Amino acid sequence: MADVAVLVRAHWTRGEPGREAPAELVTALYRWWVVAMVLKILGATWDICWHFRWLRDDLAPPHLLNSVGTVMVIGLVVFHSYTGIGVDKVTLRWMQWGLGIFLVAAPLDVINHRVNGLDITAWSPSHALLYLGTGMMSIGLLLGWYRQGRSDRYYYPITYFLWFTVLDNFMFLNQHQEYGVLGLAAWERGTPYAEDSLLQFAADQLHRPLDYIAVENFTLPTPDWLYPVWAVLTGLGTLLLARTLVGRRWTATTIAAGYLVFRCVAWALLAAADFPISTVPFFLLIGALAIDMSAQLITRLRPLIGAAAVTAAAYAALWLQDAYIAAPPSDYASALYVVALLAAMWWLFEHLGSGGVRRIEQHLAAIRDRRGRGLSPR
């Protein structure tokens, strides 16, 4: 810590993105990013179960924990922006825009709650902006770490964690249904997780008595097709992109297993503290295994075959989880649409992973060069 502080003070001067700096300083910056993202994820994980028990409070402990991570992110982005260390222009723009959107979305979310009341659903527009900002920061982190962290001995563990942050950011939305399905069951048993004032508030918003319809609208307000479609296209889609770009054989399975271990540990801790509990999307591990196995196929039809295999495996595992453990309501007929969309994503990811990004960057650089010389972009 003392050595890093010395390096920070020595390099606290104005510089352009891509500025040379000691590898120890660059590595330390990205490890502080890991700490900041851990705090934000812990705060968000605690936050959603908090809102299934009590009425919203701007200064609730989960919000404060998340805010500590956000303050760290602000400090890191300011350092990158001022010194130019540890980032290139593209990486820095992703970080800056992501943080900017998040900081705009936070007060908008507070205003939204003041105007619309409870608004617990994770699918609200103001919440979507929070996820978008966090996701853009994670993309910037991945780009920066890919270009700056290759020499670090913990390159792959940190790479996997950064992909974990993208997966968690997408799957966080589905946690509404994962908490909701057990919350509704608890209410039917006569032992609701939520306090009476929260349930009555939800019923009053619908202008109806506190009955099954009111509680269902509070716990499961989304259509049944949304849960499996979102899990496969964004959750497993993230793992597919990670497998394509990282290139290691069991990348998708490793990240999915890490995510599920985190969810299980969080489940145990929250249950021990008498907080509401959720279902855990174990079916993602089966889908991740299908991704890693399908990625080894040597055929031009791999995107189509892989998409069919991954969708079938994930939907079958989700059905088994619903039958023997618990899972949110799901419309399994949606698999037909998911296969086509996932196949298109698979083809696009393989195109990008095989050099498509590099060719796009070279093309844009050539356009900028021609414009600089006063020539037509064509």
BALOBA-1460 file (C-alpha; in Angstrom, 3 decimals):
// residues 378
<rec num="1" residu="m" x="0.000" y="0.000" z="0.000"/>
<rec num="2" residu="a" x="2.815" y="2.418" z="0.889"/>
<rec num="3" residu="d" x="4.642" y="1.665" z="-2.366"/>
<rec num="4" residu="v" x="1.466" y="2.213" z="-4.395"/>
<rec num="5" residu="a" x="0.805" y="5.514" z="-2.604"/>
<rec num="6" residu="v" x="4.304" y="6.677" z="-3.544"/>
<rec num="7" residu="l" x="3.715" y="5.716" z="-7.191"/>
<rec num="8" residu="v" x="0.352" y="7.520" z="-7.247"/>
<rec num="9" residu="r" x="1.840" y="10.731" z="-5.856"/>
<rec num="10" residu="a" x="4.764" y="10.551" z="-8.257"/>
<rec num="11" residu="h" x="2.499" y="10.175" z="-11.308"/>
<rec num="12" residu="w" x="-0.265" y="12.617" z="-10.311"/>
<rec num="13" residu="t" x="0.392" y="14.863" z="-13.294"/>
<rec num="14" residu="r" x="-1.633" y="15.650" z="-16.365"/>
<rec num="15" residu="g" x="-1.248" y="13.145" z="-19.198"/>
<rec num="16" residu="e" x="-2.936" y="11.738" z="-22.283"/>
<rec num="17" residu="p" x="-4.547" y="8.265" z="-22.379"/>
<rec num="18" residu="g" x="-1.929" y="5.617" z="-23.085"/>
<rec num="19" residu="r" x="0.746" y="7.310" z="-20.996"/>
<rec num="20" residu="e" x="3.630" y="5.088" z="-19.926"/>
<rec num="21" residu="a" x="3.686" y="4.112" z="-16.257"/>
<rec num="22" residu="p" x="5.229" y="1.404" z="-14.037"/>
<rec num="23" residu="a" x="3.503" y="-1.957" z="-14.382"/>
<rec num="24" residu="e" x="3.095" y="-2.077" z="-10.582"/>
<rec num="25" residu="l" x="0.953" y="1.068" z="-10.641"/>
<rec num="26" residu="v" x="-1.238" y="-0.108" z="-13.526"/>
<rec num="27" residu="t" x="-1.802" y="-3.481" z="-11.882"/>
<rec num="28" residu="a" x="-2.635" y="-1.826" z="-8.552"/>
<rec num="29" residu="l" x="-5.229" y="0.403" z="-10.224"/>
<rec num="30" residu="y" x="-7.041" y="-2.549" z="-11.752"/>
<rec num="31" residu="r" x="-6.948" y="-4.457" z="-8.474"/>
<rec num="32" residu="w" x="-8.598" y="-1.465" z="-6.778"/>
<rec num="33" residu="w" x="-11.210" y="-1.664" z="-9.536"/>
<rec num="34" residu="v" x="-11.806" y="-5.267" z="-8.452"/>
<rec num="35" residu="v" x="-12.323" y="-4.137" z="-4.832"/>
<rec num="36" residu="a" x="-14.737" y="-1.394" z="-5.931"/>
<rec num="37" residu="m" x="-16.783" y="-3.780" z="-8.085"/>
<rec num="38" residu="v" x="-16.911" y="-6.340" z="-5.259"/>
<rec num="39" residu="l" x="-18.403" y="-3.704" z="-2.940"/>
<rec num="40" residu="k" x="-20.944" y="-2.650" z="-5.581"/>
<rec num="41" residu="i" x="-21.987" y="-6.258" z="-6.227"/>
<rec num="42" residu="l" x="-22.293" y="-7.054" z="-2.517"/>
<rec num="43" residu="g" x="-24.380" y="-3.940" z="-1.982"/>
<rec num="44" residu="a" x="-26.668" y="-4.726" z="-4.923"/>
<rec num="45" residu="t" x="-27.101" y="-8.366" z="-3.826"/>
<rec num="46" residu="w" x="-28.086" y="-7.280" z="-0.340"/>
<rec num="47" residu="d" x="-30.271" y="-4.488" z="-1.713"/>
<rec num="48" residu="i" x="-32.725" y="-6.600" z="-3.710"/>
<rec num="49" residu="c" x="-33.599" y="-8.901" z="-0.809"/>
<rec num="50" residu="w" x="-33.867" y="-5.828" z="1.449"/>
<rec num="51" residu="h" x="-36.616" y="-4.462" z="-0.809"/>
<rec num="52" residu="f" x="-38.556" y="-7.719" z="-0.603"/>
<rec num="53" residu="r" x="-38.855" y="-7.205" z="3.148"/>
<rec num="54" residu="w" x="-39.032" y="-3.479" z="3.957"/>
<rec num="55" residu="l" x="-40.233" y="-0.289" z="2.358"/>
<rec num="56" residu="r" x="-37.571" y="1.569" z="0.413"/>
<rec num="57" residu="d" x="-35.093" y="3.776" z="2.282"/>
<rec num="58" residu="d" x="-32.534" y="5.929" z="0.439"/>
<rec num="59" residu="l" x="-29.993" y="5.464" z="3.257"/>
<rec num="60" residu="a" x="-30.503" y="1.730" z="3.751"/>
<rec num="61" residu="p" x="-27.267" y="-0.183" z="4.552"/>
<rec num="62" residu="p" x="-27.142" y="-1.920" z="1.130"/>
<rec num="63" residu="h" x="-27.285" y="1.472" z="-0.604"/>
<rec num="64" residu="l" x="-24.464" y="2.763" z="1.584"/>
<rec num="65" residu="l" x="-22.287" y="-0.281" z="0.826"/>
<rec num="66" residu="n" x="-22.903" y="0.136" z="-2.887"/>
<rec num="67" residu="s" x="-22.114" y="3.835" z="-2.561"/>
<rec num="68" residu="v" x="-18.674" y="3.083" z="-1.065"/>
<rec num="69" residu="g" x="-17.853" y="1.098" z="-4.192"/>
<rec num="70" residu="t" x="-19.220" y="3.902" z="-6.375"/>
<rec num="71" residu="v" x="-17.021" y="6.487" z="-4.602"/>
<rec num="72" residu="m" x="-13.999" y="4.283" z="-5.285"/>
<rec num="73" residu="v" x="-15.006" y="4.043" z="-8.951"/>
<rec num="74" residu="i" x="-15.290" y="7.830" z="-9.162"/>
<rec num="75" residu="g" x="-11.791" y="8.202" z="-7.739"/>
<rec num="76" residu="l" x="-10.343" y="5.659" z="-10.178"/>
<rec num="77" residu="v" x="-12.006" y="7.224" z="-13.218"/>
<rec num="78" residu="v" x="-10.780" y="10.661" z="-12.135"/>
<rec num="79" residu="f" x="-7.234" y="9.300" z="-11.812"/>
<rec num="80" residu="h" x="-7.368" y="7.589" z="-15.224"/>
<rec num="81" residu="s" x="-8.853" y="10.704" z="-16.839"/>
<rec num="82" residu="y" x="-6.349" y="13.155" z="-15.354"/>
<rec num="83" residu="t" x="-3.157" y="11.124" z="-15.657"/>
<rec num="84" residu="g" x="-3.933" y="8.968" z="-18.712"/>
<rec num="85" residu="i" x="-2.377" y="5.980" z="-16.908"/>
<rec num="86" residu="g" x="-3.717" y="2.453" z="-17.343"/>
<rec num="87" residu="v" x="-6.132" y="3.280" z="-20.186"/>
<rec num="88" residu="d" x="-6.254" y="4.133" z="-23.860"/>
<rec num="89" residu="k" x="-8.847" y="6.472" z="-25.336"/>
<rec num="90" residu="v" x="-11.438" y="3.752" z="-26.062"/>
<rec num="91" residu="t" x="-11.129" y="2.175" z="-22.609"/>
<rec num="92" residu="l" x="-11.379" y="5.551" z="-20.897"/>
<rec num="93" residu="r" x="-14.477" y="6.561" z="-22.856"/>
<rec num="94" residu="w" x="-16.294" y="3.359" z="-21.812"/>
<rec num="95" residu="m" x="-15.422" y="4.029" z="-18.172"/>
<rec num="96" residu="q" x="-16.384" y="7.705" z="-18.327"/>
<rec num="97" residu="w" x="-19.679" y="7.174" z="-20.124"/>
<rec num="98" residu="g" x="-20.580" y="4.251" z="-17.877"/>
<rec num="99" residu="l" x="-19.899" y="6.239" z="-14.725"/>
<rec num="100" residu="g" x="-21.696" y="9.289" z="-16.133"/>
<rec num="101" residu="i" x="-24.843" y="7.305" z="-16.946"/>
<rec num="102" residu="f" x="-24.780" y="5.677" z="-13.506"/>
<rec num="103" residu="l" x="-24.437" y="9.039" z="-11.732"/>
<rec num="104" residu="v" x="-27.313" y="10.489" z="-13.756"/>
<rec num="105" residu="a" x="-29.488" y="7.400" z="-13.191"/>
<rec num="106" residu="a" x="-29.051" y="7.375" z="-9.390"/>
<rec num="107" residu="p" x="-30.931" y="10.644" z="-8.685"/>
<rec num="108" residu="l" x="-33.445" y="9.802" z="-11.430"/>
<rec num="109" residu="d" x="-34.167" y="6.548" z="-9.588"/>
<rec num="110" residu="v" x="-34.723" y="8.447" z="-6.325"/>
<rec num="111" residu="i" x="-37.113" y="10.835" z="-8.108"/>
<rec num="112" residu="n" x="-38.887" y="7.881" z="-9.746"/>
<rec num="113" residu="h" x="-39.512" y="6.315" z="-6.333"/>
<rec num="114" residu="r" x="-40.762" y="9.609" z="-4.954"/>
<rec num="115" residu="v" x="-43.235" y="9.974" z="-7.845"/>
<rec num="116" residu="n" x="-44.282" y="6.371" z="-8.495"/>
<rec num="117" residu="g" x="-44.026" y="4.928" z="-5.025"/>
<rec num="118" residu="l" x="-42.791" y="1.396" z="-4.510"/>
<rec num="119" residu="d" x="-41.525" y="0.511" z="-8.007"/>
<rec num="120" residu="i" x="-39.739" y="-2.577" z="-6.714"/>
<rec num="121" residu="t" x="-39.436" y="-4.244" z="-10.084"/>
<rec num="122" residu="a" x="-35.877" y="-4.563" z="-11.335"/>
<rec num="123" residu="w" x="-37.198" y="-3.867" z="-14.834"/>
<rec num="124" residu="s" x="-38.007" y="-0.166" z="-14.412"/>
<rec num="125" residu="p" x="-36.437" y="2.445" z="-16.771"/>
<rec num="126" residu="s" x="-34.418" y="4.142" z="-14.016"/>
<rec num="127" residu="h" x="-33.008" y="0.792" z="-12.913"/>
<rec num="128" residu="a" x="-32.186" y="-0.042" z="-16.530"/>
<rec num="129" residu="l" x="-29.983" y="3.064" z="-16.681"/>
<rec num="130" residu="l" x="-28.143" y="1.920" z="-13.547"/>
<rec num="131" residu="y" x="-27.465" y="-1.477" z="-15.142"/>
<rec num="132" residu="l" x="-26.415" y="0.174" z="-18.399"/>
<rec num="133" residu="g" x="-23.909" y="2.400" z="-16.641"/>
<rec num="134" residu="t" x="-22.457" y="-0.482" z="-14.630"/>
<rec num="135" residu="g" x="-22.286" y="-2.661" z="-17.737"/>
<rec num="136" residu="m" x="-20.404" y="0.002" z="-19.699"/>
<rec num="137" residu="m" x="-17.896" y="0.369" z="-16.864"/>
<rec num="138" residu="s" x="-17.370" y="-3.418" z="-16.902"/>
<rec num="139" residu="i" x="-16.753" y="-3.337" z="-20.658"/>
<rec num="140" residu="g" x="-14.195" y="-0.578" z="-20.172"/>
<rec num="141" residu="l" x="-12.523" y="-2.622" z="-17.441"/>
<rec num="142" residu="l" x="-12.329" y="-5.692" z="-19.673"/>
<rec num="143" residu="l" x="-10.839" y="-3.693" z="-22.547"/>
<rec num="144" residu="g" x="-8.323" y="-2.025" z="-20.280"/>
<rec num="145" residu="w" x="-7.302" y="-5.209" z="-18.509"/>
<rec num="146" residu="y" x="-6.956" y="-7.073" z="-21.823"/>
<rec num="147" residu="r" x="-4.565" y="-4.400" z="-23.096"/>
<rec num="148" residu="q" x="-2.753" y="-3.545" z="-19.848"/>
<rec num="149" residu="g" x="-2.751" y="-6.650" z="-17.656"/>
<rec num="150" residu="r" x="-1.258" y="-9.355" z="-19.857"/>
<rec num="151" residu="s" x="1.966" y="-9.501" z="-17.859"/>
<rec num="152" residu="d" x="0.249" y="-9.911" z="-14.478"/>
<rec num="153" residu="r" x="0.411" y="-13.365" z="-12.913"/>
<rec num="154" residu="y" x="-3.251" y="-13.066" z="-11.942"/>
<rec num="155" residu="y" x="-4.320" y="-12.097" z="-15.452"/>
<rec num="156" residu="y" x="-6.810" y="-14.927" z="-15.954"/>
<rec num="157" residu="p" x="-8.380" y="-14.896" z="-12.456"/>
<rec num="158" residu="i" x="-9.007" y="-11.139" z="-12.774"/>
<rec num="159" residu="t" x="-10.258" y="-11.638" z="-16.347"/>
<rec num="160" residu="y" x="-12.748" y="-14.227" z="-15.125"/>
<rec num="161" residu="f" x="-13.873" y="-11.913" z="-12.315"/>
<rec num="162" residu="l" x="-14.455" y="-9.031" z="-14.740"/>
<rec num="163" residu="w" x="-16.597" y="-11.301" z="-16.915"/>
<rec num="164" residu="f" x="-18.388" y="-12.331" z="-13.707"/>
<rec num="165" residu="t" x="-19.306" y="-8.662" z="-13.154"/>
<rec num="166" residu="v" x="-20.915" y="-8.536" z="-16.616"/>
<rec num="167" residu="l" x="-22.824" y="-11.769" z="-15.962"/>
<rec num="168" residu="d" x="-23.979" y="-10.583" z="-12.528"/>
<rec num="169" residu="n" x="-25.100" y="-7.251" z="-13.973"/>
<rec num="170" residu="f" x="-27.334" y="-8.980" z="-16.533"/>
<rec num="171" residu="m" x="-28.644" y="-11.704" z="-14.230"/>
<rec num="172" residu="f" x="-29.437" y="-9.195" z="-11.490"/>
<rec num="173" residu="l" x="-32.665" y="-8.309" z="-13.312"/>
<rec num="174" residu="n" x="-33.840" y="-11.920" z="-13.159"/>
<rec num="175" residu="q" x="-33.391" y="-11.931" z="-9.400"/>
<rec num="176" residu="h" x="-36.717" y="-10.126" z="-9.120"/>
<rec num="177" residu="q" x="-38.492" y="-13.271" z="-10.309"/>
<rec num="178" residu="e" x="-36.134" y="-15.509" z="-8.306"/>
<rec num="179" residu="y" x="-37.049" y="-13.712" z="-5.076"/>
<rec num="180" residu="g" x="-40.630" y="-13.208" z="-6.162"/>
<rec num="181" residu="v" x="-41.538" y="-16.851" z="-6.719"/>
<rec num="182" residu="l" x="-40.486" y="-17.778" z="-3.165"/>
<rec num="183" residu="g" x="-41.985" y="-14.582" z="-1.759"/>
<rec num="184" residu="l" x="-45.369" y="-15.434" z="-3.253"/>
<rec num="185" residu="a" x="-45.149" y="-19.003" z="-1.930"/>
<rec num="186" residu="a" x="-44.308" y="-17.679" z="1.543"/>
<rec num="187" residu="w" x="-47.363" y="-15.411" z="1.472"/>
<rec num="188" residu="e" x="-49.587" y="-18.338" z="0.436"/>
<rec num="189" residu="r" x="-48.230" y="-20.339" z="3.404"/>
<rec num="190" residu="g" x="-49.190" y="-17.501" z="5.728"/>
<rec num="191" residu="t" x="-45.561" y="-16.644" z="6.590"/>
<rec num="192" residu="p" x="-44.757" y="-13.733" z="4.246"/>
<rec num="193" residu="y" x="-41.173" y="-12.476" z="3.965"/>
<rec num="194" residu="a" x="-42.335" y="-8.879" z="3.550"/>
<rec num="195" residu="e" x="-43.566" y="-6.779" z="6.441"/>
<rec num="196" residu="d" x="-47.273" y="-5.880" z="6.468"/>
<rec num="197" residu="s" x="-46.712" y="-2.217" z="5.622"/>
<rec num="198" residu="l" x="-44.814" y="-3.156" z="2.428"/>
<rec num="199" residu="l" x="-47.526" y="-5.541" z="1.225"/>
<rec num="200" residu="q" x="-50.275" y="-3.057" z="2.085"/>
<rec num="201" residu="f" x="-48.376" y="-0.329" z="0.206"/>
<rec num="202" residu="a" x="-48.197" y="-2.596" z="-2.854"/>
<rec num="203" residu="a" x="-51.934" y="-3.324" z="-2.641"/>
<rec num="204" residu="d" x="-52.809" y="0.363" z="-2.233"/>
<rec num="205" residu="q" x="-50.926" y="1.164" z="-5.428"/>
<rec num="206" residu="l" x="-53.324" y="-1.172" z="-7.257"/>
<rec num="207" residu="h" x="-56.330" y="0.258" z="-5.400"/>
<rec num="208" residu="r" x="-57.399" y="-3.171" z="-4.223"/>
<rec num="209" residu="p" x="-57.416" y="-5.182" z="-0.963"/>
<rec num="210" residu="l" x="-54.346" y="-7.137" z="0.123"/>
<rec num="211" residu="d" x="-55.109" y="-10.350" z="-1.776"/>
<rec num="212" residu="y" x="-53.355" y="-12.869" z="-4.055"/>
<rec num="213" residu="i" x="-53.537" y="-10.592" z="-7.096"/>
<rec num="214" residu="a" x="-51.914" y="-7.704" z="-5.219"/>
<rec num="215" residu="v" x="-49.102" y="-9.887" z="-3.867"/>
<rec num="216" residu="e" x="-48.546" y="-11.549" z="-7.248"/>
<rec num="217" residu="n" x="-48.261" y="-8.142" z="-8.895"/>
<rec num="218" residu="f" x="-45.656" y="-7.209" z="-6.282"/>
<rec num="219" residu="t" x="-43.621" y="-10.427" z="-6.537"/>
<rec num="220" residu="l" x="-44.036" y="-11.593" z="-10.166"/>
<rec num="221" residu="p" x="-44.988" y="-8.604" z="-12.343"/>
<rec num="222" residu="t" x="-43.272" y="-9.823" z="-15.546"/>
<rec num="223" residu="p" x="-44.527" y="-12.221" z="-18.275"/>
<rec num="224" residu="d" x="-43.457" y="-15.858" z="-17.973"/>
<rec num="225" residu="w" x="-41.401" y="-15.871" z="-21.184"/>
<rec num="226" residu="l" x="-39.051" y="-13.145" z="-19.931"/>
<rec num="227" residu="y" x="-37.149" y="-15.168" z="-17.328"/>
<rec num="228" residu="p" x="-35.771" y="-17.962" z="-19.563"/>
<rec num="229" residu="v" x="-35.270" y="-15.709" z="-22.590"/>
<rec num="230" residu="w" x="-33.265" y="-13.168" z="-20.613"/>
<rec num="231" residu="a" x="-31.229" y="-15.864" z="-18.843"/>
<rec num="232" residu="v" x="-30.171" y="-17.539" z="-22.098"/>
<rec num="233" residu="l" x="-29.696" y="-14.533" z="-24.377"/>
<rec num="234" residu="t" x="-27.938" y="-12.235" z="-21.892"/>
<rec num="235" residu="g" x="-26.633" y="-14.587" z="-19.184"/>
<rec num="236" residu="l" x="-25.439" y="-17.440" z="-21.376"/>
<rec num="237" residu="g" x="-24.804" y="-14.938" z="-24.182"/>
<rec num="238" residu="t" x="-22.256" y="-13.238" z="-21.895"/>
<rec num="239" residu="l" x="-20.603" y="-16.587" z="-21.194"/>
<rec num="240" residu="l" x="-20.521" y="-17.352" z="-24.921"/>
<rec num="241" residu="l" x="-18.785" y="-14.048" z="-25.647"/>
<rec num="242" residu="a" x="-16.312" y="-14.684" z="-22.818"/>
<rec num="243" residu="r" x="-15.531" y="-18.159" z="-24.194"/>
<rec num="244" residu="t" x="-15.019" y="-16.736" z="-27.683"/>
<rec num="245" residu="l" x="-12.746" y="-13.852" z="-26.668"/>
<rec num="246" residu="v" x="-10.787" y="-15.471" z="-23.830"/>
<rec num="247" residu="g" x="-10.357" y="-18.684" z="-25.803"/>
<rec num="248" residu="r" x="-9.638" y="-21.056" z="-22.904"/>
<rec num="249" residu="r" x="-11.444" y="-24.378" z="-22.981"/>
<rec num="250" residu="w" x="-13.626" y="-24.173" z="-19.849"/>
<rec num="251" residu="t" x="-14.047" y="-20.408" z="-19.652"/>
<rec num="252" residu="a" x="-17.854" y="-20.346" z="-19.653"/>
<rec num="253" residu="t" x="-18.125" y="-23.158" z="-17.100"/>
<rec num="254" residu="t" x="-15.577" y="-21.533" z="-14.771"/>
<rec num="255" residu="i" x="-17.348" y="-18.159" z="-14.760"/>
<rec num="256" residu="a" x="-20.793" y="-19.750" z="-14.327"/>
<rec num="257" residu="a" x="-19.549" y="-21.944" z="-11.468"/>
<rec num="258" residu="g" x="-18.016" y="-18.902" z="-9.752"/>
<rec num="259" residu="y" x="-21.264" y="-16.976" z="-10.118"/>
<rec num="260" residu="l" x="-23.319" y="-19.834" z="-8.651"/>
<rec num="261" residu="v" x="-20.897" y="-20.281" z="-5.742"/>
<rec num="262" residu="f" x="-21.296" y="-16.572" z="-4.991"/>
<rec num="263" residu="r" x="-25.086" y="-16.832" z="-5.167"/>
<rec num="264" residu="c" x="-25.105" y="-19.864" z="-2.859"/>
<rec num="265" residu="v" x="-22.848" y="-18.185" z="-0.285"/>
<rec num="266" residu="a" x="-24.999" y="-15.046" z="-0.419"/>
<rec num="267" residu="w" x="-28.118" y="-17.223" z="-0.035"/>
<rec num="268" residu="a" x="-26.707" y="-18.901" z="3.072"/>
<rec num="269" residu="l" x="-25.632" y="-15.623" z="4.682"/>
<rec num="270" residu="l" x="-28.941" y="-13.883" z="3.964"/>
<rec num="271" residu="a" x="-30.934" y="-16.876" z="5.216"/>
<rec num="272" residu="a" x="-28.862" y="-16.971" z="8.416"/>
<rec num="273" residu="a" x="-29.646" y="-13.257" z="8.932"/>
<rec num="274" residu="d" x="-33.376" y="-13.975" z="8.434"/>
<rec num="275" residu="f" x="-33.627" y="-12.079" z="5.133"/>
<rec num="276" residu="p" x="-35.827" y="-13.217" z="2.227"/>
<rec num="277" residu="i" x="-34.252" y="-15.944" z="0.087"/>
<rec num="278" residu="s" x="-34.328" y="-16.558" z="-3.654"/>
<rec num="279" residu="t" x="-34.013" y="-19.432" z="-6.042"/>
<rec num="280" residu="v" x="-30.519" y="-19.889" z="-7.514"/>
<rec num="281" residu="p" x="-30.222" y="-20.345" z="-11.321"/>
<rec num="282" residu="f" x="-28.344" y="-23.658" z="-11.258"/>
<rec num="283" residu="f" x="-29.464" y="-24.338" z="-14.830"/>
<rec num="284" residu="l" x="-26.903" y="-21.776" z="-16.021"/>
<rec num="285" residu="l" x="-24.108" y="-24.256" z="-15.267"/>
<rec num="286" residu="i" x="-25.593" y="-26.814" z="-17.674"/>
<rec num="287" residu="g" x="-25.911" y="-24.145" z="-20.353"/>
<rec num="288" residu="a" x="-22.306" y="-23.073" z="-19.750"/>
<rec num="289" residu="l" x="-21.087" y="-26.657" z="-20.116"/>
<rec num="290" residu="a" x="-22.975" y="-26.868" z="-23.411"/>
<rec num="291" residu="i" x="-21.248" y="-23.659" z="-24.576"/>
<rec num="292" residu="d" x="-17.767" y="-24.964" z="-23.791"/>
<rec num="293" residu="m" x="-18.448" y="-28.330" z="-25.420"/>
<rec num="294" residu="s" x="-20.120" y="-26.843" z="-28.506"/>
<rec num="295" residu="a" x="-17.248" y="-24.373" z="-28.955"/>
<rec num="296" residu="q" x="-14.963" y="-27.340" z="-29.699"/>
<rec num="297" residu="l" x="-17.010" y="-28.429" z="-32.721"/>
<rec num="298" residu="i" x="-15.185" y="-28.000" z="-36.026"/>
<rec num="299" residu="t" x="-17.923" y="-27.136" z="-38.504"/>
<rec num="300" residu="r" x="-19.270" y="-24.061" z="-40.242"/>
<rec num="301" residu="l" x="-22.659" y="-24.881" z="-38.687"/>
<rec num="302" residu="r" x="-21.272" y="-24.518" z="-35.165"/>
<rec num="303" residu="p" x="-23.333" y="-21.363" z="-34.360"/>
<rec num="304" residu="l" x="-26.587" y="-23.114" z="-35.266"/>
<rec num="305" residu="i" x="-25.729" y="-26.476" z="-33.694"/>
<rec num="306" residu="g" x="-24.298" y="-24.789" z="-30.602"/>
<rec num="307" residu="a" x="-27.298" y="-22.488" z="-30.171"/>
<rec num="308" residu="a" x="-29.686" y="-25.452" z="-30.398"/>
<rec num="309" residu="a" x="-27.626" y="-27.497" z="-27.927"/>
<rec num="310" residu="v" x="-27.212" y="-24.661" z="-25.413"/>
<rec num="311" residu="t" x="-30.881" y="-23.650" z="-25.534"/>
<rec num="312" residu="a" x="-32.076" y="-27.250" z="-25.201"/>
<rec num="313" residu="a" x="-29.693" y="-27.935" z="-22.304"/>
<rec num="314" residu="a" x="-30.592" y="-24.721" z="-20.458"/>
<rec num="315" residu="y" x="-34.348" y="-25.084" z="-20.870"/>
<rec num="316" residu="a" x="-34.262" y="-28.779" z="-19.875"/>
<rec num="317" residu="a" x="-32.181" y="-27.958" z="-16.795"/>
<rec num="318" residu="l" x="-34.559" y="-25.117" z="-15.905"/>
<rec num="319" residu="w" x="-37.532" y="-27.498" z="-16.171"/>
<rec num="320" residu="l" x="-35.788" y="-30.022" z="-13.893"/>
<rec num="321" residu="q" x="-34.886" y="-27.297" z="-11.402"/>
<rec num="322" residu="d" x="-38.494" y="-26.126" z="-11.339"/>
<rec num="323" residu="a" x="-39.693" y="-29.698" z="-10.820"/>
<rec num="324" residu="y" x="-37.260" y="-30.730" z="-8.083"/>
<rec num="325" residu="i" x="-36.017" y="-27.512" z="-6.434"/>
<rec num="326" residu="a" x="-37.679" y="-24.212" z="-7.375"/>
<rec num="327" residu="a" x="-37.629" y="-21.736" z="-10.257"/>
<rec num="328" residu="p" x="-39.677" y="-18.777" z="-11.460"/>
<rec num="329" residu="p" x="-42.603" y="-19.414" z="-13.840"/>
<rec num="330" residu="s" x="-41.270" y="-19.901" z="-17.382"/>
<rec num="331" residu="d" x="-42.789" y="-20.206" z="-20.839"/>
<rec num="332" residu="y" x="-40.809" y="-23.054" z="-22.427"/>
<rec num="333" residu="a" x="-42.241" y="-22.444" z="-25.897"/>
<rec num="334" residu="s" x="-40.013" y="-19.360" z="-26.050"/>
<rec num="335" residu="a" x="-37.075" y="-21.705" z="-26.752"/>
<rec num="336" residu="l" x="-37.984" y="-21.686" z="-30.443"/>
<rec num="337" residu="y" x="-37.250" y="-17.969" z="-30.715"/>
<rec num="338" residu="v" x="-34.210" y="-18.149" z="-28.466"/>
<rec num="339" residu="v" x="-32.439" y="-20.671" z="-30.722"/>
<rec num="340" residu="a" x="-32.598" y="-18.359" z="-33.732"/>
<rec num="341" residu="l" x="-31.471" y="-15.289" z="-31.785"/>
<rec num="342" residu="l" x="-28.659" y="-17.148" z="-30.002"/>
<rec num="343" residu="a" x="-27.405" y="-18.584" z="-33.303"/>
<rec num="344" residu="a" x="-27.175" y="-15.061" z="-34.742"/>
<rec num="345" residu="m" x="-25.313" y="-13.880" z="-31.638"/>
<rec num="346" residu="w" x="-22.960" y="-16.865" z="-31.857"/>
<rec num="347" residu="w" x="-22.072" y="-16.084" z="-35.465"/>
<rec num="348" residu="l" x="-21.480" y="-12.417" z="-34.611"/>
<rec num="349" residu="f" x="-19.283" y="-13.247" z="-31.619"/>
<rec num="350" residu="e" x="-17.165" y="-15.666" z="-33.632"/>
<rec num="351" residu="h" x="-16.779" y="-13.043" z="-36.352"/>
<rec num="352" residu="l" x="-15.585" y="-10.503" z="-33.766"/>
<rec num="353" residu="g" x="-13.356" y="-13.035" z="-32.038"/>
<rec num="354" residu="s" x="-11.660" y="-14.106" z="-35.280"/>
<rec num="355" residu="g" x="-10.396" y="-10.613" z="-36.020"/>
<rec num="356" residu="g" x="-13.524" y="-8.660" z="-36.808"/>
<rec num="357" residu="v" x="-12.798" y="-6.094" z="-34.074"/>
<rec num="358" residu="r" x="-9.274" y="-5.584" z="-35.327"/>
<rec num="359" residu="r" x="-10.461" y="-5.107" z="-38.917"/>
<rec num="360" residu="i" x="-13.087" y="-2.569" z="-37.774"/>
<rec num="361" residu="e" x="-10.464" y="-0.634" z="-35.785"/>
<rec num="362" residu="q" x="-8.086" y="-0.638" z="-38.770"/>
<rec num="363" residu="h" x="-10.869" y="0.602" z="-41.045"/>
<rec num="364" residu="l" x="-11.785" y="3.436" z="-38.659"/>
<rec num="365" residu="a" x="-8.112" y="4.376" z="-38.281"/>
<rec num="366" residu="a" x="-7.753" y="4.528" z="-42.065"/>
<rec num="367" residu="i" x="-10.812" y="6.805" z="-42.297"/>
<rec num="368" residu="r" x="-9.384" y="9.138" z="-39.640"/>
<rec num="369" residu="d" x="-6.033" y="9.186" z="-41.445"/>
<rec num="370" residu="r" x="-7.621" y="10.058" z="-44.782"/>
<rec num="371" residu="r" x="-9.696" y="12.806" z="-43.191"/>
<rec num="372" residu="g" x="-6.564" y="14.188" z="-41.542"/>
<rec num="373" residu="r" x="-4.952" y="14.453" z="-44.956"/>
<rec num="374" residu="g" x="-8.037" y="16.161" z="-46.402"/>
<rec num="375" residu="l" x="-9.091" y="13.134" z="-48.488"/>
<rec num="376" residu="s" x="-12.508" y="11.521" z="-48.930"/>
<rec num="377" residu="p" x="-13.300" y="8.890" z="-46.230"/>
<rec num="378" residu="r" x="-13.911" y="6.422" z="-49.054"/>
